[in-house]
Amino acid sequence: MKSAFELALERSGGTLNEISPEVKAKLAEIDTLCRAKIAEAELSAQQRLAKEEDPARAAELQEALVTEIASIRNRFEREKEKVRTAN
């Protein structure tokens, strides 16, 4: 049974596409921005949670944070995909 790597090599004609240093740098920049946005969202949520006394409202804030982080990740993944396909 062939590994996923071997199957990918067959489909690509024996070589995998190399990523240029410019694309790698752009992807790294996008990752850095993504981590910063997530950290910002977490910090903001922690500040709101520290002030919240109602447990039900605190749970809502936690759920909102999870949703916001997923949204941030999705947005940056789309940006990374654009960079990958553009080159």
Buried (B, 14 or more C-beta within 10 A) or exposed (E): EEEEEEEEBEEEEEEEEEEEEEBEEBBEEBEEEBEEBBEEBEEEBEEBBEEBEEEEEBEEBEEEBEEBBEEBEEEBEEBBEEBEEEE
